[in-house]
Amino acid sequence: MKLYMHPFSQHARRVLMLCHELDLSIETVPVALDKGEHRTPEFLSINPDGKIPVLVDGDTALPESHAIMKYLAVTANAPTAQILYPAAPRARAEVDRWLDWNHTRLNPPVQALAIQTLVMGENADQALVARSHEEAAAALIVFDQALADRPAGQIEPTLADLSIASTVALYRICGGKLASHAAVSLWLERISRRPSFQNTEPKMGG
Ligand SMILES: N[C@@H](CCC(=O)N[C@@H](CS)C(=O)NCC(=O)O)C(=O)O
């Protein structure tokens, strides 16, 4: 299996974190977004939407990080798969809920922040930066409360934890603060001790 990815992409990172958690080896194919490699006919033939990550498994090309994560979790024959993406409908719905929440609520302002602060440099739109910080912080209040209400024994991550961790980690790289989100801070600290997090850390400026 191959994963078309970019080392700074939170969408690719969450898939790579999952591969570590499943003990699944995967070949990574870096796509130079800065050189427009995602707009070439070759790349568009595997994802007409022109975005990474894309998983290629045999003759299947699957874009969208959360679809890839679900596919890997249900096809992997790993003991951890049941915790990562439980089969029981209510537990699975809870994971799906937070994956959707990240996709629609937290990730969009963090993605905007990343583009403005890491890509645009001096040309960053400061009004957009300020608005994105506000939106991300407002979304994190919701997640913070959910973590505070979580049963104490629930320590092992699900797909949703990995996905949200990839986004929160990027938020911090972009200058986002977790000081007013105590439960998120603790949760990230615990996840950041996992090899899956440490081995997928983007090497900024390196
Ligand atoms: N919903 C997609 C979003 C993927 C995405 O936005 N990828 C970015 C990199 S983090 C990308 O390929 N951007 C290139 C572009 O939009 O031109 C997913 O979850 O995989």
The ligand as an SDF file (V2000), in Angstrom:
LIG
                    3D

 20 19  0  0  0  0  0  0  0  0999 V2000
  -10.8710   16.5390    3.3070 N   0  0  0  0  0  0  0  0  0  0  0  0
   -9.5540   16.1820    2.8660 C   0  0  0  0  0  0  0  0  0  0  0  0
   -8.6810   17.4400    2.9020 C   0  0  0  0  0  0  0  0  0  0  0  0
   -7.3000   17.1870    2.3310 C   0  0  0  0  0  0  0  0  0  0  0  0
   -6.5160   18.4690    2.1910 C   0  0  0  0  0  0  0  0  0  0  0  0
   -7.0480   19.6000    2.3200 O   0  0  0  0  0  0  0  0  0  0  0  0
   -5.2320   18.3240    1.8720 N   0  0  0  0  0  0  0  0  0  0  0  0
   -4.3850   19.4800    1.6470 C   0  0  0  0  0  0  0  0  0  0  0  0
   -3.0390   19.3050    2.3620 C   0  0  0  0  0  0  0  0  0  0  0  0
   -3.2380   19.3230    4.1170 S   0  0  0  0  0  0  0  0  0  0  0  0
   -4.0900   19.5770    0.1480 C   0  0  0  0  0  0  0  0  0  0  0  0
   -3.8860   18.5900   -0.5210 O   0  0  0  0  0  0  0  0  0  0  0  0
   -4.0680   20.8270   -0.3560 N   0  0  0  0  0  0  0  0  0  0  0  0
   -3.7410   21.0790   -1.7140 C   0  0  0  0  0  0  0  0  0  0  0  0
   -4.7170   22.0410   -2.3380 C   0  0  0  0  0  0  0  0  0  0  0  0
   -5.8100   22.2280   -1.7940 O   0  0  0  0  0  0  0  0  0  0  0  0
   -4.3830   22.5880   -3.3810 O   0  0  0  0  0  0  0  0  0  0  0  0
   -8.9960   15.0670    3.7720 C   0  0  0  0  0  0  0  0  0  0  0  0
   -9.5010   14.9060    4.8970 O   0  0  0  0  0  0  0  0  0  0  0  0
   -8.1080   14.3160    3.3450 O   0  0  0  0  0  0  0  0  0  0  0  0
  1  2  1  0
  2  3  1  0
  2 18  1  0
  3  4  1  0
  4  5  1  0
  5  6  2  0
  5  7  1  0
  7  8  1  0
  8  9  1  0
  8 11  1  0
  9 10  1  0
 11 12  2  0
 11 13  1  0
 13 14  1  0
 14 15  1  0
 15 16  2  0
 15 17  1  0
 18 19  2  0
 18 20  1  0
M  END
$$$$
